[in-house]
């Protein structure tokens, strides 16, 4: 009986020791992001000119900068460790090794903290990224067409500007020949009419702007958002054609970005430099509809087209906020308007 008891104790000790040794490694990065051995790591865009600065390819046991064909791919975390004597990393740098081990497996070594800081790894996506793909961009040409439409003037009046802004090659080619230029203006007019006829004020567009966040409000668990009065879409052209600006008629109800404390703290950590300064610039994607506003409305009276500037008006439905300028990932949160 004593031997049986000792055998059970011995087996139990071996099982416990194996379980401890095989426990998945975990690392909490500088922004509080958690990475666990066996989980997946998503690769973002490279921060270097041709290569990733903080992801190294060690498939052939020689560390080289990883190339851009891994963008958007997912790799399994196979190990987490300090760089130690690895020559291209500081000894205390935490490395997350991803990929599949083995002779034919692709293995990558990720300087995880710097990769987070530069966007070479993806923290999170917008929860509505699939829906967002279908929403068109409020491009310069679309903005121009709404300017023409809202003006209630004949498109012919804008044909020369359209030609100069969006078909400069033909303008330069024919500008000295008044007959050819007149023909090009007519072609531009017909194209504008066709495009305007297919446009609808019920269409939701997106445009990308930069905003600033104020200090986190712990009582409301939100960041106050700072807007500009308007955003320039089309620059003044050679002093002859006015700039076109976009005014968000309802931006005053989008002034608080709700974010939980953990996410907010992570954002602040990512934006703090070694001197303690914090860059609170965020990259916003604004979803809105064009809003024709009566000339006599209070909103319009503040923005009279004065011969130097034209104004378009939009009604915001929601705004998404991102860490990175490409606005494809590292999502922080969003503000949704009343439906």
Secondary structure, DSSP 8 states (H G I E B T S, - for coil): -HHHHHHHHHHHHHHHHHHHHTS--EEE-TTS-EEETTSEEEB---SSSSEEEEEEE-TTSS-EEEEGGGTT-EEEEEEEEE-TT-TTS-TT-EEEEEE--STT--EEEEEHHHHHHHTSB-----TTHHHHTTSEE--HHHHHHHHHHHHTS-GGGGHHHHHHHH-HHHHHHHTT-HHHHHHHHHHHHHHHHHHHHT--TT-EEEEEEEEEEEEEETTTTEEEEE--S-EEEE--BTTTB-EEEEEETTGGG--EEE--HHHHHHHHHHHB-TTS-B--EEEEEEEEEE----TTSHHHHTT---SSEEEEEEEEEEEEEESSTT-SS-EEEEEE---
